[in-house]
Amino acid sequence: QVQLVESGGGLVQAGGSLRLSCAASGLTFSSYTMGWFRQVPGKEREFVTAISWSGSSTQYADSVKGRFTISRDNAKNTVYLQMNSLKPEDTAVYYCAADRSYSVIARFYNYWGQGTQVTVSS
C-alpha cells in the first residue's frame, strides 16, 4: 500500500521560510517523479513543482520560481520543498504526489498525500 505523508506545514509571517517533507512508502521511490501541488478552498489544485526520479530534472510554477526549491533523497524515500520569501498568496494546503510519468498535471499523478496546511500571515 502506497503512503505519502507530508509534514512541516504551519503558520509563518510573510518573508519567512518553511521546509515541507514528504515521506513515501510502499513504492519504489527512486522510480517515481515526485510533485508538489497546492489548493485553496474553491479553487482547483495547482501545480507547484516536480522533480524527476533521479533529481536531474525539476520544474516550477512561475509563481514560485526563485523562491521554492524541490529536492529528494532517494536513500530516505523523501522529497522536500524548501519555501523561502513566503507570501500570503502562498497560503494553501500543500500536497505531495507520485507518478511514474513526469508531469505538471494533477490528474496524471496516481498517488497523493493527505496534505499539510501552510498559512502565511501578512
N, C-alpha and C positions, 0 to 999 in steps of 0.2 A: 504494500500500500504506500503510495507516494504521499509524503508530507512535506510541506513548505511552511516554515514557522518564522515569521518576521518578528523583529524586536528592535528597540532603540527609538521608537517614536516618543513624542512628548510635546511639552509646551516650551517655546523658545521666543526670545524677542527678535524683532527684525534686525537683520545683520548678523545674527548668531549662526551657529552650526549644529548639526546633528549628524550622527552616523547610524544608518539603518543596517541591520544584518538580516540575512535570510538563510536559515539552516535547512538543508534538504536531506531527505532520507527516502529510501525505497526506490531509488532510481540510480542509474549510472551517471552521476552528476557531471563527470567530465565529458559526457557525450551530448550535453544539453546546452542550448542557448538559454541564458537567463535574462529576464527583463524586469523592469520596474515600471509600474503604472500607478496612476493616482486617480482618485474620484472624489468629487464633492457632491452633496445631495442635489438631485435634479439634473445632473449632467452625466454624460457618457464617460466611461473610463478612458483616461487619457494616457498615451504613451509618454514615458519619461526618458528611459534609456534602456539599452540592451547590450549584452556582451556575448560574444561567440564562445563556443565550448572551450577553445584554447586561450581565450582572453586577447587574441591578437586583433580582433575587430570590435569596435564599440560604436554606438550611435546614440545621439542625444536629440531630444526635442529642442527647438530653437529657444524656448523659454527658459531652459536650464543650462544651456551651453555656457561653459566657462565658470559655472558656479557649482555644478554637481559632477561627481566622478564615480563611475561604477568600476568595481574590481571584483575579482573572485579568487578564492583559494581552493583549488580542486582537492588538495590533500585534506581539507577540513569540510568539504561539501558545503561551502558557504559563499554567498555573494554579498557584497557590501554596496551601500550607496552613501558616499560622503556628500553632505549637503552644506555648502557654505553660502554666506551672504544671503541668508534666507529672507524672503519677502512675505508679507501677509497673503499674497496670492498663491503662495506655495502650500497654504493650508489645505489639507485633504487627508483622506485615508490612502495610505501607500500600500500597494500590493506587489509581491514578487510573483513571478510566473516562470514556468519552464516549458520548453518545447525543443524538439529536435531541429526544427527549422529556424532560420534567422529572420525574424520579422518584427515590425513595429506595430502590427495589428493585433489587438487584444484577442479577437475571436480565433486566431490561429494558435494560441497557446493552450495546451492541454491541461496543465496543472497550475493551481493557484494557491497562494497562502490565504490566511484569514484577514490579513490587513493590519496595519498599525497606524494610529492616528498621529498626524503631525499638525500642530497648531502654532502658527507664527503670529505673535501679537505686534501691533504697531506702536 
